[in-house]
Amino acid sequence: MGSGIYSIGVSALQNSQLGLATTSHNIANATTEGYNRQRIIQVSNTATLTGSGYVGQGAHVSTIERIYNSYLSRQVSTAQTSVSELDAYAASIGQLNNLLSDENAGLASALDGFFKGINQVSSNPSSLTTRQAMASAAKTLVSRFNSLDAQVDAQYENTNSQVQGYVASINSFAQQIATLNKQIVVAQSSNNQPPNDLYDQRDQLVAELNKLVGVQTTTNSNGSFNVYFGNGQQLVVGTRATSLSVVASSEDPSRLTVGVVNSSGTQELPESLISGGALAGVFHYRAETLDGVANELGRIAASVALAFNAQHALGQDLLGNIDGDANFVADFFSLVSPSVVANTNNPAGTADVSATFTDAAYSSDGTFYTNLTTSDYRLNYAGGTLTLTRLSDNVSWSGATIAALNTAVASSAEGPQGFTLSASGAFLAGSSYLIQPTRNAAQGIKVNDTIAADVRQIAAAAPIRTSVGTSNAGTATISPGSVVSGYAAPASGSPVTLTYSSATGGLTGFSTYPVTVTVNGVDTNYAAGTVPYTNGATISSAGISFTISGSPQNNDTFVVARNANGVSDNRNALLLAQMQTAKTMAGNTASFATVYAQMVSSAGNQGSEVETVLAAQTTLLTEAQDARDSVSGVNLDEEAAKLLEYQQSYQAAAKMLQIASELFDSILAIG
Amino acid sequence: MRISTSQIYQAGTRNLLDRQTSLYKIQNQLSTGKRFLTAQDDPVAAAQVLLTGQSLGINTQYADNQSNASSQLAYEESRLQSVVESVQYIMERVVAGGSGTYTDSDRESIAKDLQSQFDFLVGMANTTDANGYYLFSGYQGDTQPFQKQLNPDGSVSVEYRGDEGQRLMQVGTSRQIAVSDSGRDVFERNRTGNGTFALGAAAGNTGTGVLGPGSVLDPTTWTGNTYQIAFTSATDYEVTNTATGAVVAGTYSADSAITAIPGISFSISGTPATGDTFTVAPSTNQSVFVTLQNLINTFSTSISGKAAATASFRNALNSGMANLDGVLDNVLNVQASIGSRMNELDALSNVSESLDLQYQERLSDLRDLDYAAAISAFAQQKMQLDAAQSSFAKISGLSLFNYL
């Protein structure tokens, strides 16, 4: 009888001790990251049958379990991976937006300054001071392009180093999870009790991994985890971890991406497979925002250079040089060619491809403009056909040869894309090239060295001027005249003199070029010879246009000549200055400033969108964490109450032993 | 609901951080005075600020150009005023010089006076602007537009070396205004005679016929051809259209209108001699310097006691005066055109000023902080932070362990 009480008392003492130990463990781990509170599962012992019925035999602790709800944990994981992705995206795009929004460091002030410089030249074209000021403003603009591009480049570098850091951490976590898998399998198989703290540690590692890249887990029968990421890519299988590596993208070796190391070597993973986590965040940032900003900056730089050069080429410098003269510098800005990157997996010996910008196009309203887009392009050669794909919207063109392809692009409904391709050598099947027309333009734009060294070479004047004969009896006047690309100015000292004949009612004296007369928008072409006079009609010949209006008399003359000594002429400077607001970009639809403003606004929009989604996802994460913690987290007051409970139960059990002992003593005293 | 101790701390710190983030943002707004700090805060407004900023800059540039253009035009206008005064003085002297009481030496002194006016006008025509560039040379700012030349016969002529270019300045989005006028337009595009035709007497006339003023009767029938009136006797003349060769005969009567030429009429006074010829030519452009040189030559010629020479003097004086009228008309026209350009600039400058104000206001609306709202938000956030801090301190102090 007494021994029964003893054994019950001892079991009660042991249970209380286990209870106290578990409670203390909970208190000790109240602040441990990833800890799930534990509790003892106490069950009563099997009763002994006596004549008096079943006599209870005390209790024992069957197991110590952790309070863990896998559903709630999964919710936290899902929310966490998305928050980490957005967090990484938001941090990077925030930096970019700070950079773009800085009024002094942004492009807007430099563009304004440049055009202010041109305006000053147009106010005083013969002054070297204003020309010097314009050249300085141009250098400021160019260095602003360069510095903005350098900062975007730094962001690319930053992304690359982030990818390296994340991949290293992912490998480390995968390895630790594999190791814990091994320990858990061993621990569990020895006595079939759950190693709760190992579980917690492994869950915590998966949670940390999940912050870097979105993963899913499955549990094996032996208690080990399999971890997958992306599209079912194995990261950890049981006790074996797959190693990821950082590889240069085969399409563009300047950007680092993720590869999987397997028996056959390293295989590059498409970025689209990575979803969730900080890794996906930086990939998305790079592909969705950074590429766009880098290309847009380059597009503005290339358009400024191409449009400005085209108009500048139509001018005459302070030394009297015009296009075609040996010392004339047509290009105010110099640019680097569009970047073409051959895929590193291309078959050896395949063709080399290069790209060049096409000259700015000329619209009917007198504006030079470019057709460049912000997209990158991919050129593939397969089955004897070259296919060029615009990556932003997958519009594609094809042709059997590069020349046919260029023609197909130029004549398609999409219209020209602002660059043309050329190739040397024969294409081999499976060749692929990445064409980034504008990526490097902001970095490569420069002010022409000759002009920077001698500002007299800025072409502020128009190459021709007009006059009416001194002895004209009539009152007809001639407009100052303008030129278009490819114009042929009269030779120095031999002006073109047009003579009006009242007998024929026409003008004679045109050089050998055909003549176009435009009346109310209707063109009529004439061979050089007698051209009928129409009051107010625009007469174009050899790329030179002017208007004669009024009533000429017989033998009245009109003269078109080289603008010799025209140092105070500012007509080309006026046209250059007008480019500030002209629709010089995107196929004659937008000005430099609107495109830049759109870029700033679009990056800002992406940033604010990411911030908004991040805030929403963070709320979800907080709620999921609250739900999980309210089940699994340690409450110290609760543990304090349990301490008291187990302490009292321990004291009661001890009392039981004391009573059993006294009972035994009583028996002995009888004896 | 059960709650874990870490939740209390996490929620507490999260709330404190949130409040502090808000306060940080508002504090930044308050200290910079800007509604948003990066494009992320308000992408649409950020783009608008850039575009409005550009419009403001361009408008300021236009305003600069307007005042620049105004001052250049005012300078040119003042030069032209001097030209007008000089021409008016010349006209007074020429009228005075026509007086029958003047002697050859009186006329010689008028010739000298006109010569100094001639030199003055050449100087005016070669005026330079503040930067040292010639005002009236068209596009060729450093080419002296009017250069005196000694002709082989000893006479002096002034030749225009500039061109007909007008320097323009951008003073509005789609408005360029001319800030100069070419020397040809100002000094050389003077119509001879009455603007339609000019009368002349042949140098070798031996009679005393003096041409009276001509008038246009019907501009539509005026042919624009040159006619020659040749006296076949003291009372008969033939009018020849030199372009067609058509000849019309007429009978001379002093001071009565000759209407043999379609569309115009004029008269001759005095007694033309047989063989004397007169011409009627369409008006052409003649440089002020040619007109003046002719007058100087006229006044330098001795006519005392010579009837034919006196008639020739009268004819030259009449045609010179008509030409001077043309000069004055032309300069006044250019002046009027400058005046209207300056008026337009004044109007444009008013537009620019009001646009400037509008752009500034727009920028301010887009960019500047509403201090009242921001300060009240600041006070609210601060109160919330205070509450969060004090409640957190109180809650974290509650523990059962305090009683054990």
Interface residues (C-beta under 8 A of the other chain):
Chain A: A30 T31 R37 I93 G94 N97 N98 L100 S101 E103 G106 A108 L111 D112 F115 K116 N119 S122 S123 N124 S126 S127 A461 R465 T466 S467 V468 T470 S471 N472 A473 P480 Q553 N563 A564 N565 G566 V567 S568 D569 N570 R571 L574 A577 Q578 Q580 T581 A593 T594 Y596 A597 Q598 V600 S601 S602 A603 G604 N605 G607 S608 E611 T622 Q625 D626 D629 S630 V631 S632 G633 V634 N635 L636 D637 A640 A641 L643 L644
Chain B: M1 R2 I3 S4 T5 S6 Q7 Q10 A11 R14 L37 T38 A39 Q40 D41 D42 P43 V44 A46 A47 Q48 L50 L51 G53 Q54 G57 I58 Q61 D64 N65 N68 N131 Y133 S137 G138 Y139 Q140 G141 D142 T143 D163 E164 G165 Q166 R167 L168 M169 Q170 T173 Q176 S180 R184 E188 G224 P282 S283 T284 N285 S399 L400 F401 L404
